[in-house]
Amino acid sequence: MSLFTVFNTAGSSLHAQTVRLNTTASNLANADSVSSSTTTTYRARHPVFATQLKDGDDAAAGVEVLGIVESQAPLRREYQPNHPLANQEGYVMMPNVNPIDEMADMISASRTYQSNVEVMNTSKQLLLKTLALGE
């Protein structure tokens, strides 16, 4: 692996972690949204990643975002009969977002992002030192 491919690999990971952070932020922003039916209730979303492989090689070349899927976990029902969006039984539908899990995911994504920035900075320093050898 050349030092230049490190930038592509780390860059694809930065993009993947950005998507992960954005979906986590969206989940947290909608964690307390209320709905009157299960069809319109917000559902937690999570990105799906895959390893990018080099052509004709089994070596990893980066991370690819395949898409974003909605969680199939059951929605929460809360009894709030005075709420304007309560159904006939007095329940409102709440998203299946667990704020604790989302915060842990956000911390993990943030640290992974920081690690990849450090990989890029270290690679840059190595390239600069290699160029300085020729002086």
Secondary structure by P-SEA (a helix, b strand, c coil): ccccaaaaaaaaaaaaaaaaaaaaaaaaaaccccccccccbbbbbbbbbbbbbcccccccccccccbbbbbccbbbbbbccccccccccbbbbbccccaaaaaaaaaaaaaaaaaaaaaaaaaaaaaaaaaaccc
